[in-house]
Structure formats: structure tokens, C-alpha cells
Amino acid sequence: MIEKIVKVIKGELLPEGDYVSPGFSIIQPDSCFPNMILGNPYNSFWFYLRRDIPHNWYVDRRQTGTGFVSRDEAHILYNTALKFQGKKALEIGCWMGWSACHLALGGVKLDVIDPMLSTELFYESVTDSLKSADVKESVNLVPGYSPQAVEELANKYQRKWSLIFIDGHHEAPAPLDDVMICEQFAEPDALILFHDLASPDVGEGLDYLKNKGWNTMVYQTMQIMGVAWRGNVEPVIHQPDPKINWRLPPHLRHYSVSGSAPTVATNKFGKILKSIRPYTLLNQPKLLSLYSHVDQLYYYLSWLPQMLKQAMTTKKSQEPY
């Protein structure tokens, strides 16, 4: 009972604009990231950033165009890691270490691969944050590019991983390449998490594992996370923020969503596919990916004026008087 009350109190004390799924254990290592600030999603021009989701978008004050995983997404990582305490985990792409910190706090022995770690400022910043959170000893920071660095690390230490988090380069074929190498070095009982499934290119990785027989599911979060698992492991159950009218991109509508009742969507893609099938050599997955790109374009164009306005405001603020 005391533990449950503590969880509720911690949840209520989260900053306004943050959300964490009910039932999750909550941590708040914000003080370990002194450069983390609340960002403006209109500072980013990335096509698949879901600017319509009103959850806090945190950034590093030195690089305000790239966001961290959201509070809710970080707690999917943390609560999943709690299920793998003492086991080996791999993260591809750590940015400023926010996600790595949550994984390490969950008790895993974590290898982190990111080419940015070859930059002194970046490496020192991540290291300082992990030391501040008292988890640096359980984290191995590896400068390098996936999938090559994954294979090198696995072969050098005869490594296999039980928990894997993929948040690397988001443009094809990188996400699929990451997944294929990770599957090769995943334990028989393994779970793989994805971030930024709002992008169809990232979605190809989850599709690959689904087609290989892995169990799969989607988490409705700011940027959409996904999970694939096999063997004697289970993913955490996540409840999407009930205050948000969630939408799912076309390329993910055939996946079950954690904590949500199945819905029957109108099959617009099916109708389009039927009409264009005689005139194209592209396969159905590729056509679905293109359809999802076009679907996102509608939202992107609606956000573009605000993005341009924000860019002009930022430029003016940087001009000398």
C-alpha cells in the first residue's frame, strides 16, 4: 500500500505537461541532466515529429532541434529494464544519455553505441550525467556506427543481449539494418524496443521481426514506441494518455496497441491499392510506406507555417543588436 501511494504521489509531482502510464514505477533523474530544458517542437523540421501531441518535448539547451524520449517513453524503458535486472542490454543511439540513464537505472548491464560519442563534448556530457545518476559503472559507452559497431562488440566479447533499444538513424535502410544485426545477437529470450515508429522507415524494423515470428505491439506515445519479443519474456503494459485523441499512422494500423481496445478503421489504403495495383511494380509494403508518407505530409504542411515562424524568431534572437 505504501509503495502504491508513493507511486501516485510521484506521478502527481511530475512537471505539468508530462504523463506516465498508470502502474509504472516512476523515477525522475532530471537533476542529472543540467542542460535539459523544455523545448519547442516547432524548432525541429524533422518530418515525423508529432507536434500535435501536447506532452512535454525535452531538449538539450545546446542542441534545441533534437528531442529526448518523452517522460512517458523514458518510463517504458525504465519499467522494461526492471524486468531484465542483471542482464545485458544494448542501446543504439543515446543522444545525450537520457534514455541510457533510464535503462541503466532499471538495473541492466548496458552497452551503448552512438557515433556522437566520438565527440569529446558529447561523451563528457553523457558520462557526467550517468555518473550523477550513479549508473556509469554499469554502462559501456562505445563510439561507432551501427550495424558495424554492434557486430564488432558482439564478436569481441562474445556478447548476446536480452534487452535491446533501437533509436539510431531513422532513414532507410538504417532501421532495418539495425534490426537485422540485433536479431542475430539477441538472446533466445529477448525483447527489442523501438522509438520513433511514427516514421515508416523505422516501422520496417518492427515489420521485419513480426514477419520473422516475433510477438509485436505498439505503444501510443508522443513519437510512438514499439516492442517485439520472443521466448520467456513479456513486455510492460502501457496505458496511453486518456486526455489525447490518439491517431495511428497507416503503416502501423495492423498492430495491436498496448492498453487500447481494438478499433475498426476504414481501409482507405485497401481501396487505393486496388485501383493502382495494375499500374505499379511496387510491392504492398512499399506502397503502404509511401501512403503513410503522404498521410504525414498533410500534418507537416499544417505545421510548416509555425515552424518557419519559429525559425525566424530564433534567427532574430541570435542577431547582434
DOVO-736237 format. One record per atom (N, C-alpha, C): residue in one letter; x, y, z. Coordinates in pm, whole numbers, plus 50000, padded with zeros to 5 digits. Example, Ala and Ser with C-alpha at 12.3 -4.5 7.8 and 13.67 -1.06 7.14 Angstrom:
! DOVO-736237
A513194943150780A512304955050780A513204967050780S512854977550708S513674989450714S512905000350787
END
This chain:
! DOVO-736237
M500834987950000M500005000050000M500875012650000I501935012650085I502815024250090I503475026549955E503925015349891E504565016449760E503615022649659K502335018449664K501355023649570K501125038549592I501075042749718I500875056949749I502055065149700V503255059949721V504455066949677V504435069049526K504015058649453K503925059749307K502955070749267V501805071249333V500795081349300V501315095249329I501965096849445I502505109949482I503555114349382K504445105249344K505485108749247K504865112849114G503815105849074G503165109148949G502565123048953E501965126649066E501345139749078E502395150849082L503605147449123L504655157449133L505415159449003L505075151848901L505735153748772L505395167448715P506305173248637P506025186348577P504745186248495E504055197348495E502845198548413E503205196448266G502415188548199G502705185348059G503355171848041D503765165648152D504315152148147D503215142048176Y503415130048125Y502485119048152Y503295106348167V502895098048263V503465084748279V502315074948298S502375063848230S501305053948236S501035049348378P499765048048416P499425042348546P500035028448562G500445025448685G501025012348712G502535011748697F503125022248642F504575022548625F505265027448752S506425021748781S507315027548882S507915040148821I508005050648901I508415063648848I509725068348911I510615073148826I511845079448871I511945093048802Q512795101648856Q512915115048797Q514365119848808P515215115148715P516645118648722P516985131948656D516035141348656D516235154048586D517475161648633S517755160948762S518895168448816S520225163548760C520235151648704C521465146148644C521695151648503F520745159348454F520835164948319F520635180148327P521665187248373P521535201648397P521255209948272N521515204348155N521255211648031N519925208047966M519145199648033M517835195847978M516825206848007I516155211347902I515135221747914I513905217647835L512815224547860L511595222247783L511775228647646G511635220547542G511855225547407G510565229247336N510735235547223N509605238947135N509675229847014P508715220746997P508795211346884P508805218046748Y508395230746742Y508435237846614Y509835242646580N510795240046670N512195242746638N512795231846550S512105220646543S512595209346464S511845208446332F512575205446226F511955203746095F511845188946058W512105180046155W512015165846122W510575162346082F510445155545972F509155153045910F508195145546002Y508715136346085Y507845127546162Y507715131046309L508135142946347L507905147346484L506415150546501R505795144446602R504345145946620R504065158346707R504045169646642R503895182446712R502505184446771D501565176146732D500205177546783D499985170346915I500975162946962I500845156047091I501335165647200P500455169447293P500795180047389P501605175647510H502435165547493H503345161647601H504625170047592N505255172047706N506495179847708N507545173547617W508205182047541W509275177747450W510575183647503Y511385175247564Y512605179947628Y513785179547530V514665189447544V515845190447459V517045194447545D518215193747486D519425199047548D519565213547503R519825222547596R519875236747563R520945239847457R521905230847440R522975233047342R522595228047203Q521525219847196Q521065214247068Q519535213447073T518875224647051T517435225347076T516585219546964G517205214946857G516435209446747G516215194446755T516835188046855T516705173546872T516175170547011G515125162547018G514485159947146G514935146947212F514675146047342F514865133747417F513605125147401V513685112647443V512445104947455V511595111947560S510285111447544S509395118347636S509415111747773R508815118247870R508765112648006R508095098948005D507015097847934D506275085247924D507125074447857E507795078147750E508635068647677E509825064247762A510395073547837A511515070147925A511085059948030H509835060848072H509365051348174H508975037848116I508685037347988I508565024347923I509935017547925L510985025147897L512345019747902L512695015148043Y512455023648140Y512835020548278Y512075008348331N510775008148311N509984997048365N510234983948290T510604985048162T511014973048089T512344968048143A513274977148166A514594973248217A514484966448354L513514970548433L513324964148564L513064949148550K512474945248438K512204931048413K513474923448373F514534930848341F515764924648292F516964927748383Q516704930448508Q517774934148601Q518894923748600G520124928648589G521284919948590G521634914148454K520784916048355K521034910448222K521684920948132K522224916148021K522904925047927K521884931747834A522094944647814A521214952447729A522044960747632L521434964247521L522104972147416L521214983747377E521824995447364E521115007147312E521855012247189I521125014247081I521685020246959I521135034446949G521995044246972G521595058246969G521145063147104C521985070947172C521625075247308C521425090247320W521715097747214W521685112347217W522425117347340M521805124247433M522525129847547M522495120747671G522045108447653G522115098847763G520865097547847W519815104947814W518565104547890W517955090547888S517885084647771S517315071147760S518245060847823A519545062347802A520505053047861A520435053248013C520245065048068C520145066448213C518945058748268H517815059848200H516615052748246H516785037548235L517425033048129L517685018748115L518615013848225A519685021248249A520665017248350A520065017548490L519225027348517L518575027948648L517655016048670G517235009748561G516424997648571G517224985348608G518554986648611G519374975748662G520024966748558V520024970848431V520664962548329V522134966248314K522894957248253K524294959948218K524284964448072L524504977248052L524164983647925L525364987047838D525314982647713D526234987247609D525504997847527V526165009047503V525565020047427V526435023047306I525835022847188I526565025847065I525985038347001D526855048246978D526425060646915D527655067446855P527595071446728P528765078146667P529085091446733M528075097846794M528305110746860M529215109446981L529375097347032L530245095347148L531715097447113S532025098546986S533395101646945S533705116446961T532675124546986T532845138847011T533085141047159E534155147947193E534555149547333E533455155747419L532865166647371L531825173347448L530645164047473F530255156947370F529125147747380F529435136547479Y530615130447464Y530995119247550Y531055123747697E531645135247720E531775140247857E530405143447917S529525149047837S528195152547886S527415140047927V527445129847840V526755117347871V527365110847995T528695110547999T529385104448113T529045111448244D529055124748242D528755132348364D527335129448413S526395128548321S525015125748361S524875111848421L525535102148360L525465088448410L526155087248546K527255094448564K527925094548694K527035100848800S526385111748763S525505118648857S524355109648901A523905101048810A522815091648842A523345078948908D524665078248924D525335066848989D525125053848912V525145054648779V524985042548697V526105040848595K527105049648597K528155048848495K528865035448496E529035029448612E529765016748621E529055005448548S527775006948525S527024996248457S526774999348310V527415010148260V527205014348121V528535014748047N528575008347932N529755008247845N529455016747723L530105028347713L529875037647603L530815034447488V530235031947370V531015027647254V530785037347138P531785045447102P531645053846983P531655045146858G530695047246771G530675039246649G529325039246582Y529315033946461Y528095033346381Y527535019146381S526235018446397S525555005646379S525235004046230P525244991846177P525344979046247P526774973946269Q527774980646210Q529134975546219Q529604974446364A529354984946443A529834985046581A529144974346665V527894971246633V527184960746706V527864947346683E528154944646557E528794931846524E530194930846585E530944941846580E532294941846637E532254939446788L531334946146855L531214944647000L530794930447038A529834925146964A529334911746993A530424901246972N531174902646865N532224892946836N533404894246932K533744906446968K534884908747056K534674902747195Y533454904347247Y533174899647383Y532244887447387Q532014881547269Q531074870347261Q529744874147329R529254885747290R528114891947356R526784888347290K525804885547372K524404885047330K523604893347428W522514899147379W521744908347462W520314903347481S519814905447602S518424901647635S517454913047607L517924925347624L517094937247602L517824946447507I517124951047405I517724959747303I516784971547277F517354983447272F516584995547240F517205001947116I516415003247010I516895008646884I516325022646862D517225032446861D516845046346838D517975053346763G518425046746656G519555051846579G519115060346462H519825059046352H519485066646231H518125062046181H517245071746148H515855068546121H515495067045974E516445069045885E516145068145742E516565054645687A515715049145598A516015036145537A517335036945460P518115026045462P517805012845519P518305010845662A518735021745729A519385020545860A518545013145965P517255016645983P516495009546088P516414994446064L516214990545940L516144976245909L517504969645930D518564976445891D519914971045913D520174969046062D519744978646143D519934977546288D519204965346343V517974963546300V517164952446350V517764939046311M518224938046189M518744925246141M520004921146217I520874930746248I522074927246323I521734924446469C520764931646523C520364929446662C519714915746680E518904911846584E518284898646595E519344887646597Q520394889746522Q521474879846514Q522144877646649F522204888446730F522894887446858F521954888846978A520674886346955A519704886547064A519634872747130E519454872647260E519284860047332E517994853047286P517884840047309P516634833047275P515414839247345D515614843347470D514584850847543D514974865547534A514324872947448A514774886747422A513604895847392L513844908747416L512844919047388L513554930847322I512964935947215I513534947247141I512534958747139L512974970447183L512144982347183L512564991847071F511584998747015F511815008446908F511295022046951H511955032546904H511465046246923H511275052746787D510355062246780D510075069746657D509435061146549L508525052546590L507795044546492L506825053046409A506725065846441A505925074746357A506485074946215S507755071546201S508385070746069S508195056846008P507695056145886P507555043045819P508885035745803D509975043245788D511285036845774D511645029145901V511335034846016V511575027946143V510615016146156G509395018246108G508405007546114G508814995046039E509674996545938E510144984845864E510874974945955G511524980246058G512224971546152G511264962846231L510184968946278L509184961246353L508474951346260D508214955546137D507604946546039D508484934146017Y509774936446009Y510714925445985Y510614914946095L510604919446220L510534909946331L509174902946336K508134910346305K506814904146302K506764892946199N507344895546083N507364885445977N508264873646011K509214875846103K510094865046147K509504857046262G508294860546304G507614852846407G507684858546548W508284870246563W508314876546695W506924881846729N506614882146858N505404889046904N505654904046894T504634911646859T504824925946841T503644933846897M503924946346932M502904955346985M503414969646974V502484979046975V502814993246965V502405000247093Y503205010047134Y502875018747246Y502515032547191Q501305037447224Q500905050747181Q501535061147273T502615066947225T503335077347298T503565089047203M504275099047250M504475110847167M505035107347030Q506055098947025Q506675095246898Q506375080946856I505585074046931I505185060146911I506385050846932M506255042247028M507245031847051M506665018347010G507535008946986G507104995546952G507924985347028V507404973347037V508104962747109V507934949547034A509014941947029A508984928346974A509644919247076W509074907547097W509644898647197W509454884047157R510334875747211R510264861347186R510754853947311G510364841347321G510814833347435G510084836647563N510744834547673N510134835747805N510284849847863V509794859647790V509774873547838V508444879847800E508084890347870E506834897447842E507084912447846P506434920047759P506594934647762P505754940847873V506074953147908V505234960448004V503944964547934I502904965848013I501624970647961I501524985647988H501234993047885H501225007647890H499825012847857Q499385022647933Q498105029047908Q498345042747843P497865044847721P498045058047659P497335069047738D497835080947727D497225092447795D495765093847751P494815092347844P493395092747805P492915106547763K493715116847788K493305130447752K493565133547604I494245124347536I494635127047397I493825118347301N493375124547195N492695117347089N493755111846994W494215099747021W495365094246951W495025090146808R495995091846721R495885086746585R497055077346559L496855067946473L497895058346438L498175059446289P499425061246250P499755062346107P499345049746031P499065051045904P498615039545824P499535027345833H500845029545838H501765018145836H501765010245967L501065015146068L501025008146197L499625003046233R498665005146147R497285002046184R496974987246191H497904978846148H497684964446161H498304958946289Y498834967946375Y499404963746503Y498424966046617S498494957446718S497734959946840S498444970746920V497664978846990V498194989847070V498014986647217S499084987047292S499024983947434S498024992947505G497144986847583G496214994447665G495045000347591S494874997147463S493785002647383S492924991547328A491624994047323A490714984347264A490894984447113P490804972847049P490924972446902P489854981046836T490244987946732T489294996246658T489264991946512V488144994146450V488004990846309V488115003746229A489205005046156A489435017146077A488985014845933T488585025545870T488225024345728T489475021545648N489385011945559N490555007545484N490725015745357K491125028345375K491345037045259K492475031745173F493525026745240F494665021645165F494255009845077G493395001245129G492954989745052G492254993844923K491455004244932K490745009144813K491735015144713I492705022744766I493705028844678I494555017944612L494935008044692L495764997044641L495074989844526K493794987544543K493034980344440K493014988044308S492955001344318S492855009344197S494185011144125I495305010844200I496605013444136I497405000744111R496974989444166R497734977044155R498124973444011P497224975143915P497594971243778P498664980243715Y498954991643780Y499835001443717Y501175003243788T501494994743884T502754996243957T503424982743980L504754983143987L505534971144018L505944970744165L505604981244240L505964981744382L505144971644461N505774965544563N505044955944645N504164963144747Q503304955744813Q502334961944904Q502994969045022P504014963145089P504654970445199P505244983845156K505844984245036K506414996844988K505325006944959L504235002444901L503115011444873L502495016845002L502415008245104L501875012645233L502775023045296S504085021145284S505035030845337S504865044345267L504725044045136L504525056445061L503215063245100Y502185055245120Y500885060645161Y501005067345297S501785061345387S501965067145520S502745080245512H503725080845422H504465093245400H503525104445356V502645101245263V501695111245212V500725115445321D500285105845402D499375108845513D500015118745610Q501305116645639Q502015125545730Q502225139345669L502345139845537L502565152545469L501455162645500Y500235157745513Y499095166445545Y499345173745677Y499805166345778Y500065172445908Y501275181645901Y502305177245831Y503535185145823Y503275198745760L502495198945654L502205211645586L501385220945676S500535215045761S499755223345852S500625229445961W501735222745994W502645227846097W503715237046039L503935236345910L505065243345848L505075258445874P503935265545864P503985279945892P504505283146032Q504075275446130Q504545277746267Q506035274446280M506485264246208M507895260646211M508755271746150L508285277346039L509025288245974L509025300746061K507895303446123K507795314946213K508765313446330Q508825301346385Q509725298746497Q511175300146454A511495295546332A512855296546281A513275311146265M512355319446217M512645333746200M512835340546335T512005336646432T512125342346567T513465338746629T513865326246611T515145321646666T516305328846600K516225330646468K517295337446395K517435351946441K516305358646460K516335372646504K516935373846644S516615364246729S517115364846866S518625362746872Q519185356646767Q520615354046763Q521405365046694E520685374346630E521365385146560E521885395546660P523075401046635P523615411346725P522815424246711Y522715431446819Y521965444046816Y522755454646743
END
